[in-house]
Amino acid sequence: MTSVLTTGALTLTACGSRDDNKGSDSSKKTTVIIGVDAPLTGQNSATGLGIQGGVQIAVNDANKNNTVPGVTFKVQALDDKAIPAQGQSNATQLVQNEKVLGVVGPLNSGVATQMQQVFATANLVEISPSNTAPELTQGKNWQASKSRPFKTYFRTATTDALQGGFAADYAYNTLKKRKVFVVDDKQTYGAGLAKLFKAGFTKAGGKVTGQDHVNTGDTDFSALVTKIKNSKADLVYYGGQYDESEKLTKQLKDGGAKVPLFGGDGMFSDTYIQTAGKTSEGDLATSVGQPVDSLPSAADFIKKYKASGLKGDYGTYGGYSYDAATAIIKAIGNVVKDGKVPSDARTKIVGEVQKTKFDGIAGPVSFDEYGDTTNKQLTVYQVVDGKWKAVKSGTFSG
């Protein structure tokens, strides 16, 4: 397993919790670790590093402001490489470190399925800023009967139950598209999102003219491009991450199919535009919340992120990561007094997180009985002049 700490994390260590810093008050403080699990290298790493960065800024702020008297916070970031088995191994490593009192992550819903039980067994709170698969909070049969599988799992991102329908509604009623070709990467997130988009689009009156699947890591989509062209679709919907979709859209346009590619929050990254170049123009993606760059509440966060030298795309989940870490820090503050960590701290922190209610930098932060965020805001973005531009924000009830 790989542990990656950015320069920001190392700088934090030097800022006051070292044992050899005997001349400062911070040397007397108890060290509490906020764990992070995300892909920090390879697939999805630009987004994963943005999650790590968001947590780091939150921890920096908590230490600077002495948010929890008697406590110095540190970040321990582990690289899951977007591989479920690695995520499970990382979860075990975090659980075994008694200084870890909360975890932010993972990025991928498929990874989360392998981590939840590990954290639940140890009563260690986990808040994902990005998981959108409904079953993670509402159970495998969520469409028929909702049942929360793990009381230790929360998320600050809304679910695909809303995101898929929101995208379908926009495609049919705003873009006036009537024929769609649906593609997914066969992963928990991608396949689930594509299924929900398809259901919403056909319910609205649209037609699915073709459907296919790709594998994560694929780079040659020539056969798929031929299928899409032959289907006469006027839109391609992609359920998956930017790593494959940025190549698919380029090959699609270069192959003569001048139709937009529409995806979910896994595609919403500056890296998508940088790689696809001009062929990404006109493509669309939905993402959770409102554009963080447009929120006055996030201005200070963005300024600090840019000045810190932290890598990654903060715009996708950085704000939600900051808010997730802040929720954990606030909960710790209600449990750990004067640096004294009770033996049942982890269990108590889970209860405190459930009661969370504050105004975060990305919107109001609170959780319902399933551990889902009560902030159901979504946004459609379109690539305009080489940048993601918000074209519609709102909520979707189905």
C-alpha positions as CSV (number, residue, x, y, z in Angstrom):
1,M,0.0,0.0,0.0
2,T,1.2,3.5,-0.8
3,S,1.1,6.5,1.5
4,V,1.5,9.9,-0.3
5,L,1.9,13.1,1.6
6,T,2.1,16.3,-0.3
7,T,4.4,19.2,0.4
8,G,1.4,20.8,2.1
9,A,1.2,17.9,4.5
10,L,4.9,18.0,5.3
11,T,4.7,21.8,5.9
12,L,1.9,21.2,8.3
13,T,4.1,18.7,10.3
14,A,6.7,21.4,10.6
15,C,4.2,23.9,11.8
16,G,3.9,22.8,15.3
17,S,3.3,19.2,16.4
18,R,6.9,17.9,16.3
19,D,8.1,16.5,19.6
20,D,11.4,18.5,19.3
21,N,9.5,21.7,19.2
22,K,9.6,22.0,22.9
23,G,9.5,25.7,23.1
24,S,6.0,26.0,21.7
25,D,2.6,25.3,23.2
26,S,1.9,23.0,20.3
27,S,4.4,20.5,21.6
28,K,2.0,19.8,24.4
29,K,-0.9,19.1,22.2
30,T,-2.4,15.7,21.3
31,T,-2.0,14.7,17.7
32,V,-5.1,13.6,15.9
33,I,-5.0,12.3,12.3
34,I,-7.6,12.8,9.6
35,G,-7.2,10.1,7.1
36,V,-7.7,10.5,3.3
37,D,-8.2,7.8,0.8
38,A,-8.2,8.6,-2.9
39,P,-6.4,7.8,-6.1
40,L,-3.3,10.0,-5.8
41,T,-1.5,8.4,-8.8
42,G,-2.6,7.0,-12.1
43,Q,-6.3,6.8,-13.0
44,N,-8.5,9.7,-11.6
45,S,-5.5,11.2,-9.7
46,A,-6.1,14.8,-10.7
47,T,-9.5,14.6,-8.9
48,G,-8.1,12.5,-6.0
49,L,-5.3,15.0,-5.3
50,G,-8.0,17.7,-5.2
51,I,-9.7,15.8,-2.4
52,Q,-6.5,15.5,-0.5
53,G,-5.8,19.2,-1.0
54,G,-9.3,20.2,0.3
55,V,-8.7,18.2,3.5
56,Q,-5.2,19.7,3.9
57,I,-6.6,23.2,3.7
58,A,-9.2,22.4,6.3
59,V,-6.6,20.9,8.6
60,N,-4.3,23.9,8.2
61,D,-7.2,26.2,9.1
62,A,-8.2,24.1,12.2
63,N,-4.6,24.2,13.5
64,K,-4.1,27.9,12.7
65,N,-7.4,28.8,14.4
66,N,-7.0,26.4,17.3
67,T,-10.4,25.0,16.5
68,V,-10.0,22.1,18.9
69,P,-8.0,23.2,22.0
70,G,-5.3,20.8,23.0
71,V,-5.3,19.1,19.5
72,T,-3.0,19.4,16.5
73,F,-4.4,17.8,13.4
74,K,-2.4,16.0,10.7
75,V,-3.3,14.4,7.4
76,Q,-2.5,10.9,6.5
77,A,-3.2,10.4,2.8
78,L,-3.2,6.9,1.2
79,D,-3.3,6.1,-2.5
80,D,-6.0,3.6,-3.5
81,K,-5.1,3.9,-7.2
82,A,-8.9,3.7,-7.9
83,I,-8.6,-0.1,-7.1
84,P,-11.2,-1.4,-4.6
85,A,-8.8,-4.0,-3.1
86,Q,-6.3,-1.3,-2.4
87,G,-8.9,0.9,-0.8
88,Q,-9.8,-2.0,1.5
89,S,-6.2,-2.4,2.5
90,N,-5.9,1.3,3.1
91,A,-9.0,1.3,5.3
92,T,-7.4,-1.5,7.4
93,Q,-4.2,0.5,7.8
94,L,-6.1,3.6,8.9
95,V,-8.3,1.7,11.4
96,Q,-5.2,0.2,13.0
97,N,-3.7,3.7,13.7
98,E,-5.4,4.8,16.9
99,K,-4.6,8.4,16.2
100,V,-7.0,8.4,13.2
101,L,-10.4,9.6,14.3
102,G,-12.0,10.2,10.9
103,V,-11.5,9.6,7.2
104,V,-12.4,11.6,4.1
105,G,-12.9,9.6,0.9
106,P,-12.8,7.6,-1.2
107,L,-13.3,9.2,-4.6
108,N,-14.8,6.1,-6.4
109,S,-18.0,4.4,-5.4
110,G,-16.6,1.0,-6.3
111,V,-13.7,1.5,-3.9
112,A,-16.2,2.6,-1.2
113,T,-18.0,-0.8,-1.4
114,Q,-14.8,-2.5,-0.2
115,M,-14.1,0.0,2.6
116,Q,-17.4,0.6,4.4
117,Q,-17.4,-2.7,6.4
118,V,-13.8,-2.1,7.6
119,F,-14.7,1.3,9.0
120,A,-18.0,0.2,10.4
121,T,-16.4,-2.6,12.4
122,A,-14.0,-0.2,14.0
123,N,-16.7,2.6,14.5
124,L,-14.5,4.9,12.5
125,V,-16.4,7.7,10.7
126,E,-16.0,8.0,6.9
127,I,-17.2,10.9,4.8
128,S,-17.0,10.8,1.1
129,P,-17.0,14.1,-0.8
130,S,-17.7,12.3,-4.1
131,N,-19.4,8.9,-3.9
132,T,-22.7,9.1,-5.7
133,A,-23.9,5.4,-6.0
134,P,-27.3,5.4,-4.1
135,E,-26.7,1.9,-2.6
136,L,-23.8,3.0,-0.5
137,T,-26.2,4.8,1.9
138,Q,-29.6,3.4,1.0
139,G,-28.9,-0.3,0.4
140,K,-28.8,-2.5,-2.6
141,N,-32.6,-2.5,-3.0
142,W,-32.8,1.3,-2.5
143,Q,-35.3,1.7,-5.4
144,A,-37.8,-0.5,-3.6
145,S,-37.0,-0.1,0.0
146,K,-34.3,2.1,1.5
147,S,-32.2,0.7,4.4
148,R,-28.9,2.2,5.6
149,P,-26.1,-0.4,5.6
150,F,-23.5,1.4,7.6
151,K,-24.0,4.1,10.3
152,T,-20.3,5.2,10.0
153,Y,-20.6,6.2,6.3
154,F,-21.7,9.7,5.2
155,R,-21.2,11.8,2.1
156,T,-21.3,15.5,1.2
157,A,-22.1,14.7,-2.5
158,T,-25.7,14.0,-3.6
159,T,-26.5,10.7,-5.4
160,D,-26.9,9.4,-8.9
161,A,-30.6,8.9,-8.2
162,L,-30.8,12.7,-8.7
163,Q,-27.8,13.3,-11.0
164,G,-28.8,10.8,-13.7
165,G,-32.3,12.2,-13.9
166,F,-31.1,15.8,-13.8
167,A,-28.9,15.1,-16.8
168,A,-31.6,13.3,-18.7
169,D,-34.0,16.1,-18.1
170,Y,-31.5,18.7,-19.4
171,A,-30.7,16.5,-22.4
172,Y,-34.3,16.1,-23.5
173,N,-35.9,19.4,-22.5
174,T,-33.1,21.9,-22.8
175,L,-30.8,20.4,-25.5
176,K,-33.8,18.9,-27.3
177,K,-32.0,15.7,-27.9
178,R,-34.1,12.7,-28.9
179,K,-31.7,9.9,-29.7
180,V,-28.8,8.9,-27.4
181,F,-26.1,6.3,-27.4
182,V,-25.2,5.2,-23.9
183,V,-21.7,4.0,-22.9
184,D,-20.4,3.0,-19.4
185,D,-17.2,1.7,-17.9
186,K,-18.8,-1.2,-16.1
187,Q,-17.8,0.2,-12.7
188,T,-20.2,0.8,-9.8
189,Y,-20.4,4.5,-10.4
190,G,-20.4,4.6,-14.2
191,A,-22.8,1.7,-14.9
192,G,-25.2,3.0,-12.2
193,L,-25.2,6.5,-13.5
194,A,-25.7,5.4,-17.1
195,K,-28.6,3.2,-16.1
196,L,-30.3,6.1,-14.3
197,F,-29.7,8.5,-17.2
198,K,-31.2,6.0,-19.6
199,A,-34.3,5.5,-17.4
200,G,-34.8,9.2,-17.2
201,F,-34.3,9.9,-20.9
202,T,-36.6,7.2,-22.1
203,K,-39.3,8.2,-19.5
204,A,-39.1,11.8,-20.9
205,G,-39.7,10.4,-24.4
206,G,-36.2,9.9,-25.8
207,K,-34.9,6.9,-27.6
208,V,-31.7,4.9,-26.8
209,T,-30.3,4.0,-30.2
210,G,-27.4,1.9,-28.9
211,Q,-25.6,0.9,-25.8
212,D,-22.0,-0.4,-25.2
213,H,-19.4,-0.7,-22.5
214,V,-15.7,0.0,-22.2
215,N,-13.0,-1.1,-19.8
216,T,-11.1,1.3,-17.5
217,G,-7.7,1.9,-19.1
218,D,-9.0,1.5,-22.7
219,T,-7.4,3.9,-25.2
220,D,-8.7,2.7,-28.6
221,F,-12.4,3.4,-29.2
222,S,-12.4,3.1,-33.0
223,A,-15.0,0.2,-33.0
224,L,-17.2,2.1,-30.6
225,V,-17.0,5.3,-32.7
226,T,-18.3,3.3,-35.7
227,K,-21.2,1.9,-33.6
228,I,-22.1,5.4,-32.5
229,K,-22.0,6.9,-36.0
230,N,-24.1,4.1,-37.3
231,S,-26.7,4.6,-34.5
232,K,-27.5,8.1,-35.8
233,A,-27.6,9.3,-32.2
234,D,-27.5,13.0,-31.6
235,L,-26.0,12.7,-28.2
236,V,-23.6,10.3,-26.4
237,Y,-24.0,9.7,-22.7
238,Y,-21.0,8.4,-20.9
239,G,-21.1,6.9,-17.4
240,G,-17.5,6.8,-16.0
241,Q,-14.4,8.9,-15.4
242,Y,-12.5,11.5,-17.5
243,D,-9.6,9.1,-18.1
244,E,-11.5,7.3,-20.8
245,S,-14.1,9.9,-21.9
246,E,-11.4,12.5,-22.8
247,K,-10.0,10.0,-25.3
248,L,-13.4,8.8,-26.5
249,T,-14.7,12.3,-27.3
250,K,-11.5,13.1,-29.3
251,Q,-11.7,9.9,-31.3
252,L,-15.4,10.5,-31.8
253,K,-15.0,14.0,-33.2
254,D,-11.9,13.0,-35.2
255,G,-13.9,10.2,-36.7
256,G,-16.6,12.5,-38.0
257,A,-19.3,12.1,-35.4
258,K,-20.0,15.7,-34.5
259,V,-22.2,15.0,-31.5
260,P,-21.6,16.2,-27.9
261,L,-20.5,13.8,-25.1
262,F,-22.4,14.2,-21.9
263,G,-21.2,12.7,-18.6
264,G,-21.4,12.9,-14.9
265,D,-19.2,14.4,-12.2
266,G,-16.5,11.8,-12.9
267,M,-15.9,13.6,-16.2
268,F,-16.0,17.1,-14.7
269,S,-12.3,17.9,-14.5
270,D,-10.0,20.4,-16.1
271,T,-7.9,17.5,-17.1
272,Y,-10.7,16.3,-19.5
273,I,-10.5,19.6,-21.5
274,Q,-6.7,19.7,-21.4
275,T,-6.4,16.2,-22.9
276,A,-9.3,16.3,-25.3
277,G,-8.4,19.8,-26.5
278,K,-10.7,21.5,-29.0
279,T,-12.7,18.3,-29.5
280,S,-14.2,18.7,-26.0
281,E,-15.9,22.0,-27.1
282,G,-19.6,21.7,-26.6
283,D,-19.4,18.6,-24.3
284,L,-21.3,18.5,-21.1
285,A,-21.1,17.1,-17.6
286,T,-23.2,17.3,-14.4
287,S,-21.6,17.7,-11.0
288,V,-22.7,18.0,-7.4
289,G,-23.4,21.3,-5.9
290,Q,-22.8,24.7,-7.4
291,P,-19.5,25.8,-9.1
292,V,-17.2,26.4,-6.2
293,D,-15.5,29.4,-8.0
294,S,-18.8,31.2,-8.0
295,L,-19.4,30.9,-4.2
296,P,-18.3,33.8,-2.0
297,S,-18.1,31.3,0.9
298,A,-15.3,29.5,-1.0
299,A,-13.2,32.5,-2.0
300,D,-10.8,32.2,0.9
301,F,-10.4,28.4,0.4
302,I,-9.6,28.9,-3.3
303,K,-7.1,31.6,-2.5
304,K,-5.3,29.3,0.0
305,Y,-5.4,26.3,-2.3
306,K,-3.8,28.2,-5.2
307,A,-1.2,29.7,-3.0
308,S,-0.3,26.4,-1.3
309,G,1.2,24.7,-4.4
310,L,-1.1,21.7,-3.8
311,K,-1.8,19.7,-6.9
312,G,-5.0,18.4,-8.3
313,D,-8.4,19.8,-9.4
314,Y,-9.9,21.6,-6.4
315,G,-13.0,22.6,-8.5
316,T,-14.5,19.1,-8.6
317,Y,-14.6,18.0,-5.0
318,G,-12.2,20.3,-3.2
319,G,-15.0,22.3,-1.5
320,Y,-16.9,19.2,-0.5
321,S,-13.6,17.6,0.9
322,Y,-13.0,20.8,2.9
323,D,-16.5,20.6,4.3
324,A,-16.2,16.8,5.0
325,A,-13.0,17.4,7.0
326,T,-14.5,20.3,8.8
327,A,-17.5,18.1,9.8
328,I,-15.1,15.6,11.3
329,I,-13.0,18.3,13.0
330,K,-16.1,19.8,14.6
331,A,-17.3,16.4,15.8
332,I,-13.9,15.7,17.3
333,G,-14.1,19.1,19.1
334,N,-17.3,17.9,20.8
335,V,-15.6,14.7,22.0
336,V,-11.9,15.4,22.6
337,K,-11.6,18.0,25.5
338,D,-8.3,19.6,26.4
339,G,-6.5,17.0,24.3
340,K,-7.9,14.1,26.2
341,V,-9.2,11.3,23.8
342,P,-11.7,9.1,25.5
343,S,-11.5,5.3,24.9
344,D,-14.8,5.4,22.9
345,A,-13.9,8.5,20.9
346,R,-14.5,7.0,17.5
347,T,-18.0,5.8,18.4
348,K,-18.9,9.2,19.9
349,I,-17.5,11.0,16.9
350,V,-19.9,9.0,14.6
351,G,-22.8,10.3,16.7
352,E,-21.6,13.9,16.5
353,V,-21.2,13.7,12.8
354,Q,-24.8,12.5,12.4
355,K,-25.9,15.7,14.2
356,T,-23.8,17.9,12.0
357,K,-25.3,21.2,10.9
358,F,-23.2,24.2,9.7
359,D,-22.8,26.4,6.7
360,G,-19.9,25.0,4.7
361,I,-17.8,26.6,2.0
362,A,-19.7,24.6,-0.7
363,G,-23.1,24.9,0.9
364,P,-25.1,23.8,4.0
365,V,-23.7,20.7,5.6
366,S,-26.0,18.2,7.4
367,F,-27.0,14.6,6.9
368,D,-30.3,12.7,6.8
369,E,-31.1,9.4,8.4
370,Y,-29.2,7.5,5.7
371,G,-26.0,9.6,6.0
372,D,-26.8,11.4,2.7
373,T,-26.2,15.1,2.4
374,T,-29.3,17.3,2.6
375,N,-27.8,19.6,0.0
376,K,-29.3,18.3,-3.2
377,Q,-27.9,21.0,-5.5
378,L,-26.6,20.0,-9.0
379,T,-25.1,21.8,-11.9
380,V,-24.8,21.2,-15.6
381,Y,-21.5,22.4,-17.1
382,Q,-20.6,22.8,-20.8
383,V,-17.2,23.3,-22.4
384,V,-17.3,26.8,-23.8
385,D,-14.2,28.4,-25.3
386,G,-12.0,25.7,-23.6
387,K,-13.4,26.1,-20.1
388,W,-16.2,24.5,-18.1
389,K,-19.1,26.9,-17.9
390,A,-22.1,26.4,-15.6
391,V,-25.3,26.4,-17.8
392,K,-27.9,25.3,-15.3
393,S,-28.0,24.9,-11.5
394,G,-30.9,23.6,-9.5
395,T,-32.3,20.6,-7.7
396,F,-34.1,17.5,-9.2
397,S,-36.8,15.5,-7.5
398,G,-37.4,12.9,-10.2
